[in-house]
């Protein structure tokens, strides 16, 4: 859903309510684990810390959606539970307009309380400008003891505006990966 001005909290809440019964706009769940015909596949893997303490901070950062603390992209509800079925809205400020995009958490990886790997994927709903799935994951590299942050995403345009502006959409997706990694690094170092 596109807006000329930033949508009010009431509009965001209404969007979230309307999103609860929507279907995913792609299939099957888990599509991001491989390559799918007709979808762009993007991945970024970056070190954001070192050692167990940094891994624990990275896991907490994912659980609190700190990877969306970007300024130009926001997540609603702000601290949604990371649980299969959770509905979120991603608000993005574009070049002179805003968009709201619905997503549902579709699976988790690892444990939110122990282990050396944690993450989750969300899938786009039918009110999202794109179709696809995105995985956010942190893990402790056993060889280097570095804390790694991975974003892996599959996508293709759904909305007409997204199709027409595909080069801009792809640039925004690349900016999101880069800025999300910086936000995670900042969250790990700040705690």
SVG drawing of the C-alpha trace seen along z (x, -y; Angstrom):
<svg xmlns="http://www.w3.org/2000/svg" viewBox="-9 -14 48 39">
<polyline fill="none" stroke="black" stroke-width="0.4" points="0.0,0.0 1.5,-3.3 1.0,-6.8 1.9,-10.3 2.5,-11.1 3.7,-9.0 0.7,-7.0 -0.7,-7.6 -0.4,-5.0 -4.1,-4.4 -3.6,-3.7 -0.7,-1.3 -2.9,0.5 -5.7,0.8 -3.2,2.2 -2.0,4.8 -5.6,5.8 -6.4,6.3 -3.2,8.3 -4.0,11.0 -6.2,13.0 -4.2,12.6 -2.3,15.4 1.3,15.5 2.0,14.0 4.4,16.8 5.0,20.5 6.3,22.7 7.4,21.6 11.2,22.1 11.7,20.8 14.7,18.7 16.7,21.9 17.3,22.5 16.9,20.8 13.5,20.3 12.8,19.5 11.5,16.0 12.9,14.7 16.0,12.7 18.2,14.2 20.3,11.9 22.5,12.7 24.8,10.8 27.0,12.4 29.0,10.1 30.9,10.3 29.2,8.2 31.1,9.3 33.2,12.0 32.6,14.6 29.7,15.9 28.8,12.6 28.5,10.8 26.5,13.8 24.0,13.4 23.7,9.7 23.2,10.5 20.4,13.0 18.7,10.5 19.0,7.8 17.2,10.1 14.5,10.9 13.9,7.2 14.0,6.5 17.0,4.2 17.9,5.0 15.0,2.6 16.3,-0.4 17.3,-2.2 15.4,-5.5 14.0,-5.0 12.5,-1.6 10.5,-0.7 8.7,2.3 5.3,2.4 4.5,3.5 7.9,2.3 8.9,5.3 6.7,8.0 7.3,11.5 9.6,13.6 7.2,16.5 5.7,18.4 2.5,16.7 3.4,13.2 2.2,10.5 4.3,7.4 4.1,4.3 7.3,2.8 7.0,-0.9 9.5,-2.3 10.2,-5.9 10.9,-6.0 11.7,-9.0 8.8,-11.3 6.3,-8.6 5.8,-5.8 4.8,-2.2 3.4,0.3 4.2,4.0 2.7,6.9 4.7,10.0 4.3,13.1 7.0,15.0 7.0,18.4 9.8,20.3 12.6,20.0 16.1,21.4 18.0,22.5 16.9,21.5 16.0,18.1 17.6,19.2 20.6,21.4 22.9,22.8 25.1,21.0 22.6,20.2 19.4,18.3 17.2,16.7 13.9,16.5 12.3,15.9 9.3,13.9 7.2,14.2 5.4,11.5 1.6,11.2 -0.6,10.3 -0.6,6.6 3.2,6.4 4.7,4.7 7.1,7.7 6.6,11.4 9.1,13.6 10.8,14.6 13.6,13.2 15.8,14.9 17.6,13.1 20.1,15.2 23.0,14.9 25.5,17.6 28.9,18.2 31.5,19.3 33.2,22.3 36.5,21.7 36.9,18.0 34.7,17.4 33.2,14.5 29.5,13.6 28.0,13.7 24.8,12.0 23.2,13.3 20.3,11.9 19.1,14.1 16.2,13.0 14.1,14.1 11.9,11.5 10.0,10.5 7.8,7.5 4.1,7.8 2.7,4.2 2.7,2.3 4.8,-0.5 7.4,2.1 7.6,3.6 8.0,0.2 10.6,-0.9 12.5,2.3 16.0,0.8 15.0,-1.5 13.5,1.4 16.7,3.4 18.8,0.5 16.5,0.1 16.9,3.8 20.7,3.5 20.5,0.5 18.4,2.4 20.9,5.3 23.8,2.9 22.0,0.7 20.5,3.7 24.0,5.2 25.2,1.8 22.3,1.7 23.1,5.2 26.7,4.4 25.7,1.2 23.3,3.2 26.0,5.8 28.6,3.2 26.1,1.0 24.9,3.6"/>
</svg>
